[in-house]
């Protein structure tokens, strides 16, 4: 069991929730398609942070590996979308 205080876990949860709301707002209200892609990239980064924090608070470090794989796949997706926007194949 970890010895972190409950207020720290609640604070982290609140900040992750606020960041998620801001990313979703950018995805929905982005004036251009590239703004929406940036919002989606931010949402994937927030999800990675959430996975790391769940692994840390629950002492199950398999979530770190899942987060790394998720990050690599998200990066490849953003690169593919950027290449599509440039007109490259």
Backbone torsions as a table, in degrees:
resi	resn	phi	psi	omega
1	UNK	NA	140.0	178.4
2	UNK	-83.5	162.0	-176.2
3	UNK	-111.3	29.3	178.8
4	UNK	-80.3	143.6	179.2
5	UNK	-71.0	153.7	-178.3
6	UNK	-63.5	-35.9	-179.0
7	UNK	-62.5	-30.7	178.3
8	UNK	-69.4	-42.1	178.2
9	UNK	-64.7	-39.4	178.7
10	UNK	-67.4	-41.0	178.8
11	UNK	-62.6	-43.9	177.9
12	UNK	-62.3	-41.9	178.4
13	UNK	-62.6	-39.6	178.9
14	UNK	-66.2	-43.9	179.6
15	UNK	-65.6	-39.3	177.6
16	UNK	-66.6	-38.8	177.0
17	UNK	-63.3	-43.1	177.6
18	UNK	-64.5	-41.5	178.5
19	UNK	-64.4	-37.7	177.9
20	UNK	-64.8	-43.2	178.0
21	UNK	-61.3	-40.8	179.0
22	UNK	-66.5	-38.4	178.8
23	UNK	-67.9	-41.7	178.1
24	UNK	-65.0	-37.6	176.3
25	UNK	-61.1	-40.6	178.9
26	UNK	-68.6	-35.5	178.5
27	UNK	-67.3	-41.3	-176.6
28	UNK	-77.2	-46.2	-171.8
29	UNK	-100.8	7.3	-178.9
30	UNK	-58.1	127.3	-177.3
31	UNK	-67.3	-29.0	179.1
32	UNK	-122.4	166.9	179.9
33	UNK	-67.2	-34.1	178.6
34	UNK	-67.6	-32.0	174.3
35	UNK	-64.7	-36.6	177.6
36	UNK	-67.8	-36.7	177.2
37	UNK	-66.9	-39.0	176.5
38	UNK	-63.7	-40.1	175.8
39	UNK	-63.4	-39.4	177.1
40	UNK	-66.1	-39.2	176.7
41	UNK	-64.6	-39.6	176.4
42	UNK	-64.2	-38.6	178.7
43	UNK	-65.1	-37.7	177.3
44	UNK	-68.2	-36.4	176.9
45	UNK	-65.6	-40.8	177.7
46	UNK	-64.1	-38.9	177.6
47	UNK	-63.9	-38.0	176.5
48	UNK	-63.1	-43.5	178.5
49	UNK	-62.9	-41.0	178.3
50	UNK	-61.9	-42.5	177.6
51	UNK	-63.2	-41.0	178.7
52	UNK	-64.7	-42.9	-179.2
53	UNK	-67.7	-37.9	176.1
54	UNK	-62.8	-43.0	177.8
55	UNK	-63.3	-38.4	-179.1
56	UNK	-70.0	-45.6	-176.8
57	UNK	-72.4	-26.8	-178.8
58	UNK	-99.6	0.4	-178.5
59	UNK	57.1	34.3	174.5
60	UNK	-119.1	98.1	-170.3
61	UNK	-83.9	6.4	172.7
62	UNK	-66.7	-25.5	177.8
63	UNK	-63.6	-26.5	176.6
64	UNK	-65.8	-42.4	177.8
65	UNK	-65.7	-41.2	177.7
66	UNK	-62.2	-40.1	179.4
67	UNK	-64.8	-39.8	178.3
68	UNK	-64.6	-44.3	178.8
69	UNK	-64.6	-42.0	177.9
70	UNK	-61.4	-39.8	178.6
71	UNK	-64.8	-41.0	178.4
72	UNK	-64.8	-44.1	179.4
73	UNK	-65.5	-38.4	177.7
74	UNK	-65.8	-40.4	178.3
75	UNK	-63.0	-44.1	178.8
76	UNK	-63.5	-36.5	177.3
77	UNK	-65.4	-41.7	179.5
78	UNK	-67.6	-38.4	177.3
79	UNK	-64.2	-41.5	178.6
80	UNK	-63.8	-40.9	178.3
81	UNK	-66.2	-40.9	178.4
82	UNK	-63.7	-40.6	177.7
83	UNK	-66.0	-36.1	177.8
84	UNK	-65.1	-40.6	178.9
85	UNK	-64.9	-33.8	179.0
86	UNK	-74.6	-15.6	-178.8
87	UNK	94.2	3.9	178.1
88	UNK	-83.9	161.8	-179.9
89	UNK	-111.3	NA	NA
